[in-house]
Amino acid sequence: MLLDVLNNMKHIICLFFLSVCSTWAQTAICIGERFTLPSTIMGRERTIDLYLPPSYNDSSLTPTDYPVVYLLDAQTNFNYFTTLMEKLTQGIPNIPEMIVVGIESTERDNDFTTENDHFWKFVHEELKPLVEGKYRCKDFRIVVGHSLGGLSVVDALIKHTDLFNAYIAHDPSLWWGEGYGIKLFEQSKGKDFQNRLLYITHTGYKIRHNGRSGHVATFDKLKAMLTANAFPNLQWKISEYSKENHGTIQLIGNIDMFRALFAEMFIDRNDIEENPQVITERYKALSQRLHYTFTPSESYLKNTIKWLQRNGKQTQAQEVEALLINFKEKNK
């Protein structure tokens, strides 16, 4: 019943490319779809933006499952974020292709502060089951938030540790509510974080006159706790961007944090020429670090084989073909 409602409410998210010849011509460039989800938990409808990677509906490829990114504040972030993610998968991939679930917020102050427990209950009990029931999803989930959305990501890490595998917070407002975010960490010392990953970006020191002068100081407090290994089984990375501001940090932050999250995936083709087994070695290392099995995609292996053949590396191409056969066997 719910899926039928969503199908009726679904809209295509498109950009329009205009070209001028003797007359105007219009071609839609579709980047995703938008639907409304009635939420009993939140007591109102929620607008969801959804992106599927190019290979998802490619009939020439073996159907497979995809990691899922849950993106907060989709009303301002969805378009640029999906473009960045798609670019990072092209050529020699830096990251895997992923499904992006963007959650729009018209009342973000409530979503990410006073109603935050209800918000994450909505994600866990209503949105996540819908997404995983309708689309081919891996059991590897990432959540991304900025500012108050970043504070909400921190809240989810501590209170809903098993909901996501990786938590990415850009310039999170740890100062909010008289230091609510940093107090959450202080109260969670010794908690087992079950091999979760926390990646945080923040801007540099600035003199502020809006009551937020302690913004960066909260990250120093957090870094001290992390360095002292106060949180067992939590992988973490905190990066400062002194030349960015609160509004721009997400752009470079998402590129850097996602590349860091999947660091082993980028393999120089010269290394493959010397030893094609480096592909297996790097994906094994990635899987061990993330505590989740990742394998090279079919399209990546096919492109690598073509490149090796064009360069006269037939023996190496045959080794990669063996990896491709293994991939297809596992995804039958």
N, C-alpha and C positions, 0 to 999 in steps of 0.2 A: 504493500500500500504506500509506504513512504517513498519507495523508489519511483512509483508511478507519479506521485506528487512532484518529485524533483524533476522528472523528465518533462513534465508539463511546464515547469517554471524555468527551465534551463535556457540560457541565452549564450550566444557565441560572443566572445570578446575579440573584437577585430580592430585593426588599424586600417586606414585606407591609403593606398599608394596612388597618387595622382600623376599622370603623365600628360604632357601637352604636345599634341601634334597639330593637326588641323582642327581637331575637336578634343574635348576633355574625355579621358577614359578613366574608369575607376575599377580597381581590383582590390578585393578585401584580403588583408594579411591577418589570418586568425592565429592568435597566440594562446587561446584557451577558451574555457566556458565558465559561465557564472550561473549559480542557482541559489535559491533561498531555501533554507532548512528551518522548518518550525521547531523551536526548542522548548520542550516542557521545562527543562531545568532552568533556562534563562528567562523563560516567560515571554519570549518574543522571537520573531524570525531573525535568523542570522544569514548574512550574505557570504557565500563562499565562491572564491575564484579558483579554478582548477586548470593546471597545465600538465599535459602529457608530452613526453619527449618524442622527437621525430620518429624514432624506431618503434614506438609503441604499436602503431597500426601499419607497419611496413610488412606487407605480405611475403616479401622475399626473405625475411628473417624468422628464425624459430621464436615463437612467443616465449617471453621470459618475464620474471618479476623485477620490480624496481624499488630502490630505497625511496622513502617518502620524506619530503621536507614540509613541515608545518610552519607557515610564514605569518607572523602577526602584522597587524596594520596593513593588510593587503590593499586597502583603498589607495595608499600612496606608494606601496613598495612592489606590487605584483609585476607591473610591466617591466621595470628595469631589472628586477631580480631574476625573472625567468630568462631574460635576454643574456644576462651574465652567466647564468648556469648553463645555458645552451652553448654559449661560446666556449666555455671551459671544457666542454665534452668533444669539441671538434678537433680534427687533425690527430695529433698525439694527445690523447685525453689527459687532463689533469684531475678530473673527477668522473664518477660514473653518471650516466643519464639517470635522472630522478623525476619522480612525480612531485609536483609542487601543489600543496593545498594552502591557498591563501585565505585567511580569516579576516574579513573586514570588520572594523570597529567604529561605529558612530558615537559610542559612549565609552571611549577608551579609558578615561579616568576611572570609571566604574569597573570596566572589564579587568583592568590590570592592578587595581588597588582594593577598593571596598568589596567588589564582587568577584575577586580573583579565584576564590575557592569554587564558586559556582561555574566560572569560566572554564577551569580545568576539568571539572566534572562533566561539563558539556562536551569538551573535546574528547574525553576518555569514553564516555558512555553513549554519546549520540553521533558525533562527527567521525571519530576513528572507526567504529564498526561499519558505518555507511561507506566510507572510502575503501576499507579493506574488503568489504563485501562486493563492491562493484568493480574495482580495478585490481590489476595484478600487482600486488605490493609485497616487497620483502618485509621481513620482520626487523628492519633497521630504519629507525626514525630519527629525524633531526628537527629541532625547533630553533627558530631564529626570531629575535626580537630586538627592538631598539628603544632607548630611553625608558619610559615607563614599561614598554613592552619588554625591554631587557630585564627590568626588575621582575616582571612576571615570569620570565624564563628562569631566573634565579630561584624564585619561589617554587616553580615546578620541579627544578632539580632537587631541592631539599624535601619538598612535601610529596612529590610524585616521581621518585627516582627511577622507577621502572617504566615510566611512560615513554621516554625517549632514550636513545643511545648517546646522542650528542646534543649539547645545549650551547647555543651561540648567542651571546648577549653583547650588543654594541652600545657603548656608553650608557650602561644601565644606571638608573636613578637609585643607587643604593642609599643615597642620602634621604630619600623620601620618608615622611612620617618619623622624623627624628632618628634617622638611621635604621629604618626597618630592615633594609636589605643586608647591611653588615651585621645587624643583630641576629638575623637568621643564621648566618655563618657561625657567629660566635656560639650560638646555642646548639650548633650541630657538630661541634668538635668531637671526634671519635666515631662519628657515624660511618658505617660502611657504605660507600657509594657504588659498589657493585660494578666497578670498571667503567663507569660513565666518564664522558669527556666534557669538560667545561672550557670553552674558548671565549675570552673577553677582550674587547677592544675599548680604548678610552682616549679622549683628547688630552692635551697637555694642561699644565697649570695656567690658570687665568684668575685675575682679580675680578670678582663678581660682586654686584650690588643687588642681587635678587635673593639673597639668603642661601645661595648654593655654592659658596666659596669652598666648602668642604668636599665638593664632588670628587676631586681627584684623590684627596686624602683617604677616602674610603677604599680606593683601590690599593693604596699603600698598606692599609691595615689588612686587607684581604690577602695581598701578596705575601705579607709576613706570615700569616697563618698557613698559607699553602706551602711556602718554603719550609716551614717547620713540620710539614707532613701531618697537619692536624686532621686531615680528612682521608682516611684509608681508602685505597682503591679508587681514587679520583685522579684521572689524567687531566692536566690543566695547561693552559697557555694564556698569558695576559700580555697584550701588546699595546704600547702607547703610540699614538700618532700626533705628534706635537704640531704638525702643520695643518691638520684637519680641524674642522669645527663640528659641533654637535649634529649639524644637518648633513655634512658630507662624509662622515666617518664610515657610514654603512657601505658606501661604494667600494672603497679600497679594502675595508674590513671584510666584506663578504668574499672578495677575490682571495685575499690572503688566508682567511680562516678555512675556507673550503679547500684551498690547495694544501694547507697544512694538515687538515683532517685526512685527506687522501694522498699524502705526500709520495707514497711509494708507486703510485699509478703512472707518473710521468717517467717514461723510459726512453732515453735517447736512442735513436735508431742505429747509431754506430755501435752501441752496446749490444743491440740485437744481432747485428751483423757478426760480431765477434762470438757471441754465445746466445742463441735463441732461448736457451733455458732461463735466461735472466727474467723473462716474462713470468714464468712459474715461480721463480725465487722471490720476485718483488711482490706478487700477489699473495704469496704465502706469508711474507713479512707483514703486509698490510692486514691480512686476516688475523694474524696473531696479535697485532697491536690493538686492533679494534674489537677483538673477541667476537668476530663474526666472519663467516666465510664469504670472501669476494673472489670472483673469477673474471678474467678478461671477457669483454663482450664479443659477440659474434662479428659485429661490424668492424671492431678494432682488429680482430684476428684476420679477417678477410682483407682489409686495407693493408695490413702489414705484409701479408703474403704477396699481394700485388706489387707492393713497393720492392720487396726482396727480388721478385722475379724480374721486374724492370731493370734492376741493377745487377742481374746475372748471378744472384746468390741462390741458386736452385737448391742446394743442400739445406741451407738455412730455411728456405721457404717450405721444404718438406717437413722440417721439424715443427714449424708453426702450424702446418696443416694437420699434424697429429694432435696438437692442442685443440684445433677447431673440431676435429672429429670427436674428441673427448667431450667438448662443450655440448655438441649436438646430442650425444648419447645421454648426458646427464639431464638435458632439458626436453627429452621426448615426452 
